[in-house]
Amino acid sequence: MSDTRRRVKVYTLNEDRQWDDRGTGHVSSTFVERLKGISLLVRAESDGSLLLESKISPNTAYQKQQDTLIVWSEAENYDLALSFQEKAGCDEIWEKICQVQGKDPALEITQDPIDESEEERFEEMPETSHLVELPPCELARLEEIADLVTSVLSSPIRREKLALALMSEGYMKKLLQLFQVCEDLDNREGLHHLYEIIRGVLFLNKAALFEVMFSDDCIMDVVGCLEFDPSLVQPKKHREFLTKTAKFKEVIPITDSELRQKIHQTYRVQYIQDIILPTPSVFEENFLSTLTSFIFFNKVEIVSMLQEDEKFLTEVFAQLTDEATDDGKRRELVNFFKEFCAFSQTLQPQNRDAFFKTLANLGILPALEIVMGMDDLQVRAAATDIFSYLVEFSPSMVREFVMQEPQQTDDDVLLINVVIKQMICDSDPELGGAVQLMGLLRTLIDPENMLAPTNKTEKTEFLSFFYKYCMQVLTVPLLASTVDEKNCKDLQEGSTKINPVCPDNFQTAQLLALILELLTFCVEHHTYHIKTYIMNKDLLRRVLVLMNSKHTFLALCALRFMRRIIGQKDEYYNRYIVKGNLFEPVINTLLDNGTRYNLLNSAIIELFEFIKVEDIKSLIAHIIDNYYKALESIEYVQTFKGLKGRYEQEKDRQTLRLNRYRRDARTLDEDEDEEMWFNEDGEAIEKSRPEEEFPESYGKYMEAKKGAANGTNGANCKPVTSPTSAASPNGSPAKSATPPATPVVKTAMVGLVDYPDDEDEEDEDEEQSPRKRPRLGS
């Protein structure tokens, strides 16, 4: 059997009963030795990899739909479909399948799977009982027809036979003509029977019947039949909605009549599936899979036809970006693009890539800058949906556009700043739009999707851009709603519970929570840039003002921000927290919470528990030195006693280290004395040694040595460097009967936690009085 290659798309049906595209390739039917039978093979047109290898089983039911589709099931809940580019290719593969199974290619389905009991039942029946004989299409026989249609739904074989009977001799069109008669006569009983008949025919799940029922001549009569549900007192007015309420708006006139017809058909069939038909039961849920496929492939065709019409899209973009376009027209254009992008999700990946690249080349992102700044809420919502499609498709494409925008004096014109302003200014009490935009911003600044090998500098360049031009816009509401510690205390007038500048408005609190969530994400993923920003803006102090908010969720967001900072275990952050006494608002909140066992209490305890477990020495020392008296009474957890224990352990280690340091210093003194010796003439000679090799604590010792080597007056004298002799001021050798006395060594006390970077701060600490422990609220 010769191979026949045809271009196809391979689809599989997912758990949500939606078709997933698996790729495009060329199909052939050939004998596969491993499978021991004729099989369908699809190799990808891009790299020749095998997309599909499926043996044509004699017992598998194959179905041909819409002249270019072949659908079948290989296992339970695993449906496959081949969508052919040409009808001729579909017909040829269909003939191969029918040839293997010994079926007539004129059939649109080879067979249906049935269980053994049903096979036995049919074997016992006379052969004539396999045929479904339809009653004459007359008013008096509608009840009989309805009973017949309903009775066959449980039998796959009888459903197939009934479908063949309904497609013969124009039976469906005759039924729909009876609907017009019944409606004219107001024959409610007949209309109720027709409802049952049409609903049952839809559940037959046959594409050939759908082609007839959803044609321009028949679809409105189908909708009319489905209005007369016997369970309703009054019929629905679906036709009135479709013809009068639902208006088909052409933002740009569509000249292709086939495209117009396909758009109308898809909208109406989608309406039937989503609105008219009741939610199918578990038994019925698989009956409408072909209807879902019908809609899916219609959408694919619509997008492809529109994308191929270059004049149409060019005109749409021209009007969208034209300043002379009125707001109403622009609203229609934006809504069109929203639907267009939604339909594009049905495209296969490579076609979807081409689709969005086409939109980008035509200027979709500059257009969004314009429409997202409009006052019309519907337009902004539609533009946000379009922007989400673009970000989901390619965050890098959006980032590249943003960085290429002309750097104007007003940063508000940047697309990302427009998005941030939209988030901040969301008028929805539930902040639905703000939540969506925050998610998009998070995707754009996520380094995980900045790892494209084609642009290794994308992460550095974009984050530098974002923190330079956009971060200050994002934090405006946060900085406006908080004040620094000093001003906060002045405004509170001694109160530790009520903060006058902390936002009490629920919507504002929600917005601040969203901003804090984004900043917390930055702390975790933008180590350098966010650290610099926090230090420069003293951001953590401002955030911790929100610990006094009456909205507990906002206080938790502020605490989570600090917890993420401490979780970095970065000593720069730790010194910043210690220097600013930034634990004070957290401990005040813990004490104000009292004995209440709630989420806020648990979150604060977890913060200190983390510090204890990770043994962050600088923070432990700061907490115990400044706040332990306020915390020692908390005994329902062992966290603070554990911190005290860690503190004492480290203090003991430092004491041991100090003692060892002193012993080493005395040993060093003795070694230095031994380095002084006399030559044969009794001249004192000292072995030269660079000053930088000695610790600073030996400064006085060095001065004493210099004085001994250069005379009693060491001022303005240079140290002796000669290895053999030392000259006195008058030029004669300096003699000494005894070696110089060993000076007393004074060593500096070593702090509990010693950091090399703290040496520069010691002088300042000596000049200032010790910081008093903050007064904590009780």
C-alpha positions in Angstrom: 0.0 0.0 0.0 1.7 3.2 -1.2 2.3 6.1 1.2 0.1 9.2 0.6 1.4 12.3 2.3 -1.1 15.1 3.1 -0.6 18.2 5.3 -2.6 17.9 8.5 -2.9 19.3 12.0 -3.0 16.7 14.9 -5.4 17.4 17.8 -6.2 15.6 21.0 -9.2 16.2 23.3 -8.3 17.3 26.8 -10.1 16.8 30.1 -12.1 20.0 29.6 -13.4 18.7 26.3 -11.3 21.2 24.4 -9.1 20.4 21.4 -5.3 20.8 22.0 -3.1 21.3 19.0 -0.2 18.8 18.8 1.5 20.2 15.7 1.4 20.2 11.9 2.9 17.6 9.6 2.2 15.2 6.8 0.2 12.0 7.2 0.7 8.7 5.5 -0.7 5.2 5.9 1.8 2.4 5.9 2.6 -1.0 7.4 4.5 -0.8 10.7 6.3 -4.0 11.6 6.3 -3.2 15.3 2.6 -2.7 15.4 2.0 -5.5 12.9 -0.6 -3.6 10.9 -1.4 -0.7 8.7 -0.9 2.5 10.7 -1.4 6.3 10.4 1.9 8.2 10.7 2.2 11.9 11.0 5.7 13.5 10.8 6.2 17.1 11.8 6.9 19.4 8.8 9.4 21.4 10.9 11.9 18.7 11.9 10.4 15.4 10.7 9.8 14.1 14.3 6.9 11.6 14.8 3.8 13.4 15.9 1.4 10.4 15.6 1.7 6.7 15.2 -1.7 5.0 15.3 -2.5 1.5 14.1 -5.8 1.3 12.2 -7.7 -1.1 14.4 -10.5 -3.2 12.9 -12.7 -2.4 16.0 -12.0 1.4 16.2 -14.8 3.7 15.2 -13.5 6.4 12.8 -15.7 9.3 11.9 -15.3 11.8 9.0 -16.6 15.3 9.7 -16.9 18.5 7.6 -15.1 16.9 4.6 -11.6 17.7 6.2 -11.7 16.0 9.6 -11.2 12.5 10.8 -12.0 11.8 14.5 -11.5 8.6 16.5 -10.9 7.4 20.1 -7.9 5.2 20.8 -8.6 4.6 24.5 -11.1 5.7 27.1 -11.1 9.5 27.3 -8.4 9.8 24.6 -9.8 11.3 21.4 -7.7 12.2 18.3 -8.5 14.3 15.3 -6.7 14.9 12.0 -7.6 18.2 10.3 -6.6 18.1 6.6 -5.6 21.1 4.6 -7.3 19.6 1.5 -10.5 17.6 1.1 -8.7 15.3 -1.4 -6.2 14.2 1.3 -8.9 13.6 3.8 -10.9 11.4 1.3 -7.8 9.4 0.4 -6.9 8.6 4.1 -10.6 7.8 4.8 -10.6 5.3 2.0 -7.5 3.6 3.4 -9.2 3.4 6.8 -12.4 1.9 5.3 -10.3 -0.5 3.2 -8.6 -1.9 6.3 -11.8 -2.2 8.2 -13.8 -3.5 5.2 -16.3 -0.6 5.3 -18.0 1.5 2.6 -16.1 4.8 2.2 -19.5 6.5 1.6 -20.2 6.1 5.3 -19.2 8.9 7.7 -18.5 6.6 10.6 -17.0 3.1 10.3 -18.6 1.6 13.5 -19.5 2.4 17.1 -18.0 0.5 20.1 -20.6 -1.6 21.8 -20.4 -4.0 24.7 -20.9 -7.7 24.5 -24.4 -7.8 26.0 -25.6 -5.4 23.3 -24.0 -7.5 20.6 -25.7 -10.6 21.9 -29.0 -8.7 22.1 -28.8 -7.6 18.5 -27.8 -11.1 17.4 -31.0 -12.5 18.8 -33.1 -9.9 16.9 -34.2 -10.4 13.3 -32.0 -8.6 10.8 -34.7 -6.2 9.9 -34.7 -4.9 13.5 -31.3 -3.4 12.8 -32.9 -0.8 10.5 -34.5 2.3 12.0 -37.7 3.1 10.1 -38.8 6.7 10.6 -42.5 7.5 10.8 -43.8 9.8 8.1 -43.0 13.4 8.8 -46.5 14.5 9.8 -48.1 16.5 12.6 -50.0 13.5 13.9 -46.8 11.4 14.1 -44.6 14.0 16.0 -45.1 12.2 19.4 -44.0 8.9 17.8 -40.9 10.5 16.3 -40.0 12.1 19.6 -40.3 8.7 21.4 -38.1 7.1 18.7 -35.4 9.7 19.0 -35.3 9.6 22.8 -35.2 5.8 22.9 -32.1 5.3 20.7 -29.8 7.6 22.7 -28.7 4.8 25.0 -27.5 2.6 22.0 -24.5 3.6 19.9 -25.6 1.3 17.0 -29.2 2.7 16.9 -27.9 6.3 17.2 -25.8 5.7 14.1 -28.8 4.1 12.2 -31.1 6.9 13.2 -28.6 9.5 12.0 -28.4 7.8 8.6 -32.1 7.8 8.4 -32.5 11.4 9.3 -29.9 12.5 6.7 -31.8 10.7 3.9 -34.6 12.3 1.8 -34.2 15.7 3.5 -36.0 14.5 6.7 -34.5 17.2 8.9 -35.8 20.0 6.7 -39.3 18.5 6.7 -39.3 18.4 10.5 -38.3 22.1 10.6 -41.1 22.9 8.2 -43.5 21.2 10.6 -42.2 23.6 13.3 -43.4 26.6 11.2 -46.8 25.0 10.9 -47.1 24.3 14.6 -46.1 27.8 15.5 -48.6 29.3 13.1 -51.3 27.1 14.6 -50.0 27.7 18.2 -49.9 23.9 18.6 -48.1 23.7 21.9 -48.2 20.0 22.1 -46.5 19.6 18.7 -44.0 22.3 19.6 -43.1 20.4 22.8 -42.6 17.3 20.8 -40.3 19.1 18.3 -38.2 20.4 21.3 -37.6 16.8 22.3 -36.8 15.8 18.7 -34.3 18.6 18.0 -32.6 18.2 21.4 -32.3 14.4 20.8 -30.9 15.0 17.3 -28.2 17.3 18.7 -27.3 14.5 21.2 -26.8 12.1 18.2 -23.5 14.0 18.0 -23.2 13.8 14.1 -21.4 16.4 12.2 -23.3 15.7 9.0 -26.6 16.5 10.8 -25.0 19.7 12.2 -24.1 20.9 8.7 -27.8 20.8 7.8 -29.2 22.1 11.0 -26.8 25.0 11.3 -27.1 26.2 7.7 -28.5 29.7 7.1 -31.8 28.2 6.0 -32.4 26.1 9.1 -30.5 27.4 12.1 -33.2 29.9 13.3 -35.9 27.2 13.1 -33.6 25.0 15.2 -33.4 27.8 17.8 -37.2 28.2 17.5 -37.8 24.6 18.4 -35.5 24.8 21.4 -37.6 27.8 22.7 -40.5 25.5 23.6 -39.1 23.5 26.6 -42.0 21.6 28.1 -40.7 22.3 31.6 -41.3 26.1 31.1 -44.6 27.9 31.4 -43.7 30.4 28.8 -41.3 29.8 25.8 -38.0 31.7 25.8 -37.4 34.4 23.2 -34.0 33.3 21.8 -34.8 34.2 18.2 -35.8 37.7 19.3 -32.5 38.1 21.1 -30.4 36.8 18.1 -32.2 38.9 15.5 -32.9 42.2 17.4 -30.8 42.4 20.6 -27.6 40.9 19.4 -26.2 43.2 16.7 -23.4 42.2 14.4 -21.1 45.2 14.2 -18.6 45.4 11.4 -15.9 47.8 12.6 -14.6 47.6 9.1 -16.9 46.2 6.3 -16.2 42.5 5.6 -16.4 41.9 1.9 -15.9 38.2 2.0 -19.4 36.6 2.1 -18.1 33.2 3.2 -16.3 34.8 6.2 -19.5 36.8 7.2 -21.5 33.6 7.0 -19.0 31.7 9.1 -19.0 34.4 11.8 -22.8 34.4 12.0 -22.9 30.6 12.2 -20.3 30.4 14.9 -22.0 33.0 17.1 -25.4 31.3 16.9 -24.0 27.8 17.4 -22.1 29.0 20.5 -25.3 30.6 21.7 -27.1 27.3 21.4 -24.4 25.4 23.3 -23.9 27.9 26.1 -27.4 29.4 26.5 -30.1 27.3 25.1 -29.1 23.7 25.8 -29.3 22.8 29.5 -26.1 21.7 31.3 -25.7 18.0 30.2 -25.8 15.3 32.8 -22.9 12.9 33.4 -24.6 10.5 31.0 -25.0 13.2 28.3 -21.7 15.1 28.6 -20.0 13.2 25.8 -23.0 13.6 23.5 -22.0 17.1 22.5 -18.3 16.6 21.8 -18.9 17.0 18.1 -20.7 20.3 18.7 -17.7 21.5 20.6 -15.4 20.5 17.8 -17.7 22.2 15.2 -17.3 25.5 17.1 -13.6 25.0 17.6 -12.8 24.5 14.0 -15.0 27.3 12.9 -13.0 29.7 15.0 -9.8 28.4 13.6 -11.1 29.1 10.1 -12.3 32.6 11.0 -9.0 33.7 12.5 -7.1 32.3 9.5 -9.3 34.1 7.0 -9.0 37.4 8.9 -5.3 37.1 9.3 -4.8 36.5 5.6 -6.8 39.6 4.7 -3.9 42.2 5.1 -6.0 45.1 3.9 -8.6 44.5 6.6 -6.2 44.4 9.5 -4.2 47.4 8.2 -7.4 49.5 8.0 -8.5 48.4 11.6 -5.1 49.6 13.0 -5.2 52.8 11.1 -8.5 53.7 12.6 -7.6 52.5 16.1 -4.6 54.8 16.3 -6.1 57.8 14.4 -6.7 60.7 16.7 -9.7 61.7 14.7 -11.5 58.4 15.5 -14.4 59.1 17.9 -14.6 57.2 21.2 -17.5 55.1 20.1 -15.7 53.8 17.1 -12.6 53.2 19.0 -14.5 51.2 21.6 -15.9 48.9 18.8 -12.4 48.5 17.4 -11.0 47.5 20.8 -13.8 45.0 21.4 -13.1 43.5 18.0 -9.5 42.9 18.8 -10.5 41.4 22.1 -12.6 38.8 20.4 -10.0 38.4 17.7 -7.3 37.6 20.3 -9.7 35.2 22.1 -10.4 33.3 18.9 -6.6 33.1 18.2 -6.2 30.8 21.2 -7.6 28.0 19.0 -4.6 28.3 16.6 -1.8 25.9 16.6 1.4 27.3 18.3 3.3 28.3 15.1 0.2 30.0 13.6 -0.5 31.7 17.0 3.1 33.0 17.0 2.7 34.4 13.5 -0.7 35.9 14.5 0.7 37.9 17.5 3.8 38.9 15.6 1.5 40.3 12.9 -0.3 42.3 15.5 2.9 43.6 17.0 4.2 44.7 13.6 1.0 46.5 12.9 1.4 48.4 16.2 -0.9 46.8 18.8 1.2 47.9 21.8 1.3 51.7 20.9 -2.4 51.4 20.3 -2.9 49.9 23.8 -1.1 52.9 25.3 -3.7 55.1 23.9 -6.9 53.1 24.7 -5.7 52.1 28.2 -5.6 55.8 29.1 -9.2 56.5 28.0 -11.9 57.2 30.5 -14.3 54.6 29.1 -14.3 51.6 31.6 -15.4 49.1 28.9 -12.5 50.2 26.6 -10.0 49.9 29.4 -11.2 46.5 30.4 -11.1 45.2 26.8 -7.6 46.7 26.4 -6.4 45.0 29.6 -7.7 41.7 28.2 -5.7 42.2 25.0 -2.6 43.2 26.9 -3.0 40.0 29.0 -3.0 37.9 25.8 0.2 39.6 24.6 2.0 39.2 27.9 0.9 35.6 28.1 2.2 35.0 24.6 5.5 36.7 24.9 6.7 38.8 27.9 10.0 39.4 26.1 8.2 41.1 23.2 6.4 43.5 25.6 9.6 44.2 27.5 11.5 44.9 24.3 8.9 47.3 23.1 8.9 49.2 26.5 12.6 49.6 26.5 12.6 50.9 22.9 10.1 53.6 23.7 11.4 57.1 23.4 12.6 58.4 26.8 10.4 61.4 27.4 10.5 63.7 30.3 7.2 62.4 31.6 7.6 58.8 32.6 3.8 58.4 32.7 3.7 57.9 29.0 5.6 54.6 29.3 3.4 51.6 28.7 4.2 49.9 32.0 3.6 53.1 33.9 0.2 53.3 32.1 -0.5 49.8 33.3 0.6 50.7 36.9 -1.6 53.8 36.9 -4.5 51.6 35.7 -3.9 49.3 38.6 -3.7 52.2 41.1 -6.8 54.0 39.8 -9.1 50.9 39.5 -12.5 52.1 40.5 -13.9 48.5 41.1 -14.5 48.1 44.9 -13.2 44.6 44.6 -10.2 45.7 42.5 -10.8 43.0 40.0 -8.9 44.9 37.3 -6.0 45.8 39.6 -5.5 42.1 40.6 -5.4 41.2 36.9 -2.9 44.0 36.1 -0.7 43.1 39.1 -0.5 39.5 37.8 0.7 40.9 34.4 3.3 43.1 36.0 4.5 40.2 38.0 4.9 38.2 34.8 6.8 41.0 33.1 9.3 41.5 36.0 9.8 37.8 36.7 13.4 36.8 35.9 12.4 33.2 35.3 11.0 34.2 31.9 14.0 36.4 31.1 16.3 33.5 30.4 16.0 33.5 26.6 19.4 32.5 25.1 19.0 35.0 22.3 19.2 38.0 24.7 21.3 37.2 27.7 21.3 40.9 28.8 17.5 41.2 28.9 17.3 40.6 32.7 19.9 43.3 33.6 18.7 45.8 31.1 15.0 45.5 31.8 15.3 45.5 35.6 17.5 48.5 35.5 14.9 50.2 33.3 12.1 49.2 35.6 13.7 50.5 38.8 14.8 53.7 37.1 11.5 54.7 35.5 8.7 52.6 37.0 9.3 51.6 40.6 8.7 55.1 41.9 5.3 55.1 40.2 4.4 51.8 41.7 5.2 52.9 45.3 3.5 56.3 45.2 0.4 55.1 47.0 2.5 53.3 49.6 4.7 56.3 50.3 1.7 58.6 50.3 -0.1 56.5 52.9 2.9 56.2 55.3 5.3 58.6 57.1 8.7 58.1 58.6 9.1 57.0 62.2 9.6 60.4 63.7 6.6 62.0 62.0 4.6 59.0 62.8 5.3 59.3 66.5 4.4 63.0 66.4 1.1 62.3 64.7 0.2 59.5 67.0 0.7 61.7 70.1 1.8 58.9 72.3 -0.7 56.3 71.0 0.8 53.0 69.8 -2.4 51.6 68.5 -4.0 54.2 66.3 -2.1 55.6 63.4 -3.8 58.6 61.8 -1.9 58.3 58.5 -2.5 54.5 58.1 -5.3 54.1 55.5 -8.6 52.9 57.0 -10.3 52.8 53.6 -10.8 49.1 52.7 -10.2 49.7 49.0 -7.0 51.6 49.7 -5.9 48.9 52.0 -6.5 46.3 49.3 -4.5 48.3 46.8 -1.6 48.6 49.3 -1.7 44.9 49.9 -1.4 44.3 46.2 1.6 46.6 46.0 3.2 44.9 48.9 2.7 41.5 47.3 4.5 42.7 44.2 7.4 44.3 46.3 7.7 41.0 48.3 8.1 39.2 45.0 10.8 41.7 44.1 12.7 41.0 47.3 12.8 37.4 46.5 13.7 37.6 42.9 15.5 41.0 42.4 18.3 40.8 44.9 20.4 43.8 43.9 18.0 46.2 42.5 15.3 46.0 45.2 18.0 46.1 48.0 19.3 49.4 46.6 15.8 50.8 46.4 14.8 49.7 49.9 18.0 51.2 51.4 17.7 54.5 49.5 14.0 55.0 50.2 14.1 53.6 53.8 11.2 51.5 52.4 10.9 48.9 55.2 10.4 51.6 57.8 7.6 53.1 55.7 6.0 49.7 55.2 6.1 48.8 58.9 3.9 51.8 59.6 1.1 49.7 58.2 1.5 47.2 61.1 -0.9 49.6 62.9 -3.6 49.3 60.3 -7.0 48.2 61.5 -7.1 45.8 58.5 -5.3 42.7 59.7 -4.6 41.5 56.2 -2.6 44.7 55.4 -0.6 44.3 58.6 0.1 40.7 57.6 1.3 41.9 54.2 3.7 44.4 55.8 5.0 41.6 58.1 5.4 39.3 55.1 7.5 41.9 53.4 9.8 42.1 56.4 9.9 38.3 56.7 11.0 37.9 53.1 13.8 40.5 53.7 15.0 38.6 56.7 14.7 35.4 54.8 17.4 36.5 52.4 19.9 36.3 55.3 21.8 39.2 53.9 23.9 41.1 56.4 23.3 44.4 54.6 19.6 44.0 55.3 20.3 42.9 58.9 22.5 46.0 59.6 19.8 48.2 58.1 17.2 46.6 60.4 19.4 46.9 63.5 20.4 50.5 62.8 16.8 51.6 62.3 15.4 49.7 65.2 12.9 48.2 62.8 11.8 45.4 65.1 10.0 47.9 67.3 6.7 48.2 65.4 6.6 44.4 65.0 7.1 43.9 68.8 4.6 46.6 69.6 2.0 44.8 67.4 2.8 41.5 69.2 2.3 43.1 72.6 -0.8 45.0 71.5 -2.3 41.7 70.2 -2.1 40.4 73.8 -3.1 36.8 74.4 -5.2 36.5 71.3 -4.2 33.4 69.4 -4.7 34.5 65.7 -2.9 34.6 62.4 -1.1 37.8 63.2 0.3 36.4 66.4 1.4 33.2 64.7 3.1 35.1 61.8 5.1 37.3 64.2 6.2 34.3 66.3 7.2 32.5 63.1 9.4 35.5 62.2 11.4 35.2 65.4 11.4 31.5 65.3 13.1 31.7 61.9 15.8 34.1 63.3 16.4 31.6 66.1 16.6 28.5 63.9 18.8 30.1 61.3 21.0 31.6 64.1 21.2 35.1 62.6 23.6 36.4 65.2 23.3 40.1 64.5 19.5 40.1 64.8 19.6 37.9 67.9 22.0 40.2 69.7 19.9 43.3 68.7 16.6 41.7 69.9 17.9 40.5 73.2 19.9 43.7 74.0 16.9 46.0 73.2 13.7 44.1 73.6 14.1 41.0 75.8 12.6 42.7 78.9 9.4 43.2 77.0 9.4 39.7 75.6 10.6 37.5 78.5 7.1 37.3 79.9 5.9 35.4 76.7 6.1 31.8 77.8 3.4 30.1 75.7 6.1 29.5 73.1 9.8 28.9 73.8 10.9 31.1 70.9 12.2 34.0 73.0 13.9 31.9 75.6 15.5 30.1 72.7 16.7 33.4 71.4 18.1 34.2 74.8 19.9 30.8 74.8 21.4 31.5 71.5 22.6 34.9 72.7 24.2 33.4 75.8 25.9 30.7 73.8 27.4 33.2 71.4 28.5 35.4 74.4 30.3 32.5 75.9 32.1 31.7 72.7 33.1 35.4 72.4 34.4 35.3 76.0 36.5 32.2 75.2 37.8 33.9 72.1 38.7 37.0 74.0 40.7 35.1 76.6 42.5 33.2 73.9 43.2 36.6 72.2 44.7 38.0 75.4 46.9 34.9 75.9 48.1 35.2 72.3 48.9 38.9 72.9 51.1 38.1 75.9 52.9 35.4 74.0 53.5 38.0 71.2 55.0 40.4 73.7 57.5 37.9 74.9 58.4 37.1 71.3 59.0 40.8 70.6 61.3 41.0 73.6 63.4 38.2 72.3 63.9 40.1 69.0 65.9 42.7 70.9 69.5 41.5 71.2 73.0 43.0 71.7 75.9 42.8 69.3 79.4 42.1 70.4 79.9 45.8 71.3 76.7 45.9 73.4 74.8 47.9 70.9 71.1 47.4 71.0 69.9 46.1 67.6 66.2 45.6 66.7 65.0 43.5 63.9 62.9 45.7 61.6 59.2 44.8 61.1 56.5 46.5 59.1 54.0 48.3 61.2 51.1 47.0 59.3 51.8 43.4 60.5 50.7 44.4 64.0 47.2 44.9 65.3 46.0 48.4 66.1 45.8 47.5 69.8 49.6 47.4 69.9 50.0 51.0 68.9 51.5 52.1 72.2 53.8 49.2 72.1 55.2 50.3 68.8 55.6 53.9 70.0 57.6 52.7 73.0 59.8 50.6 70.8 60.4 53.6 68.5 61.3 55.8 71.4 63.8 53.2 72.7 65.4 52.9 69.4 65.7 56.6 68.7 66.4 58.2 72.1 64.3 59.5 74.9 62.6 62.1 72.6 60.9 60.2 69.9 59.4 63.3 68.2 60.5 63.9 64.6 62.7 60.9 64.7 62.6 58.0 62.2 62.7 54.4 63.4 65.9 52.5 63.0 66.0 50.4 59.9 69.6 49.3 59.8 70.1 45.6 60.7 73.5 46.2 62.2 73.5 49.5 64.1 71.4 52.4 65.3 72.7 55.9 65.3 72.1 58.3 68.2 71.2 62.0 67.5 74.8 63.0 67.8 76.0 60.3 65.5 77.6 58.0 68.1 76.2 54.5 68.6 73.4 54.3 71.1 74.2 51.9 73.9 71.9 50.5 76.5 72.8 48.4 79.6 69.4 46.8 79.8 66.7 45.9 77.3 63.7 48.3 77.3 60.9 47.5 79.7 58.0 45.5 78.3 55.1 48.0 77.8 51.6 47.2 79.2 49.3 45.9 76.3 45.8 47.2 76.3 43.4 45.3 74.0 40.1 46.5 72.7 36.9 44.6 73.9 35.4 42.4 71.1 31.7 42.9 70.5 29.2 40.0 70.8 29.0 39.9 67.0 32.1 41.0 65.1 31.8 42.1 61.5 34.7 43.4 59.4 32.5 46.2 58.1 31.9 47.5 61.7 35.4 48.8 62.1 34.5 52.1 60.5 31.5 52.6 62.8 33.4 52.1 66.1 34.7 55.7 66.2 31.2 57.0 65.8 29.9 54.7 68.5 32.6 56.0 71.0 31.5 59.6 70.4 27.8 59.0 70.9 26.0 57.9 74.0 24.5 54.4 73.9 21.1 54.2 72.3 18.3 53.9 74.9 16.1 50.9 74.5 12.9 52.0 72.7 9.8 52.4 74.9 7.5 49.6 73.8 3.7 49.7 74.1 2.3 47.5 76.8 
